[in-house]
Amino acid sequence: MEQLILGVINKHVEEKVVIGSDQRGFTKGKSCLTNLIAFYDGMTSWVDEGRAVDVVYLDFSKAFGTVSHNILTGKLRKCG
């Protein structure tokens, strides 16, 4: 069942271009590691230019575990 739902969601996301090209995690061919490398490259180039850099880390690892499945499916239905 999960694979079926995943397939439908992936198809919708790709067709509607819901996720930007900078998204790394949970997308085919891109990983969180490549995201870290791209981030590090960007931040170090700014530091090399003498620019101020602030970083905020957010942890969404448990976000979907606490969302009501009824609310989530309702929102997904609205997206088509």
C-alpha positions as CSV (number, residue, x, y, z in Angstrom):
1,M,0.0,0.0,0.0
2,E,2.8,2.4,0.9
3,Q,4.5,1.8,-2.5
4,L,1.2,2.6,-4.3
5,I,0.8,5.8,-2.4
6,L,4.4,6.8,-2.9
7,G,4.1,6.2,-6.6
8,V,1.0,8.4,-6.9
9,I,2.6,11.2,-4.8
10,N,5.9,11.0,-6.7
11,K,4.0,11.3,-10.0
12,H,2.0,14.3,-8.8
13,V,5.1,16.0,-7.5
14,E,7.0,15.5,-10.7
15,E,4.1,16.6,-13.0
16,K,3.2,19.6,-11.0
17,V,6.8,20.6,-10.2
18,V,5.9,20.9,-6.6
19,I,9.5,20.5,-5.3
20,G,12.2,22.9,-6.5
21,S,15.4,21.7,-8.1
22,D,17.3,22.6,-4.9
23,Q,15.5,20.0,-2.9
24,R,17.9,17.1,-2.1
25,G,16.5,14.7,0.4
26,F,13.7,12.3,-0.6
27,T,14.3,13.0,-4.4
28,K,15.7,10.5,-6.8
29,G,19.4,10.9,-7.6
30,K,19.9,13.5,-4.9
31,S,20.8,12.9,-1.3
32,C,21.2,14.8,2.0
33,L,25.0,14.4,1.5
34,T,24.9,16.4,-1.8
35,N,22.8,19.0,0.0
36,L,25.4,19.3,2.7
37,I,28.2,19.6,0.1
38,A,26.2,22.3,-1.8
39,F,25.5,24.2,1.4
40,Y,29.1,24.0,2.6
41,D,30.3,25.2,-0.8
42,G,27.9,28.2,-0.7
43,M,28.7,29.2,2.8
44,T,32.5,28.9,2.5
45,S,32.4,31.1,-0.7
46,W,30.4,33.8,1.2
47,V,32.9,33.6,4.1
48,D,35.8,33.9,1.6
49,E,34.2,37.1,0.3
50,G,34.1,38.5,3.8
51,R,30.3,38.3,4.1
52,A,28.5,37.6,7.4
53,V,26.9,34.1,7.5
54,D,24.1,33.0,9.9
55,V,22.8,29.4,9.8
56,V,19.6,28.1,11.4
57,Y,19.1,24.3,11.6
58,L,15.5,22.9,11.8
59,D,14.8,19.3,12.5
60,F,11.7,18.0,10.8
61,S,12.5,14.3,11.3
62,K,9.4,13.7,13.4
63,A,7.1,16.2,11.7
64,F,5.1,13.6,9.8
65,G,4.9,11.3,12.8
66,T,2.9,13.8,14.7
67,V,0.6,15.0,11.9
68,S,-3.0,13.6,11.9
69,H,-3.3,11.3,9.0
70,N,-6.9,12.5,8.4
71,I,-5.6,16.1,8.0
72,L,-2.7,15.0,5.8
73,T,-4.9,13.0,3.5
74,G,-7.4,15.8,3.3
75,K,-4.7,18.3,2.2
76,L,-3.4,15.8,-0.3
77,R,-6.9,15.4,-1.8
78,K,-7.1,19.2,-2.2
79,C,-3.8,19.1,-4.2
80,G,-5.3,16.5,-6.5
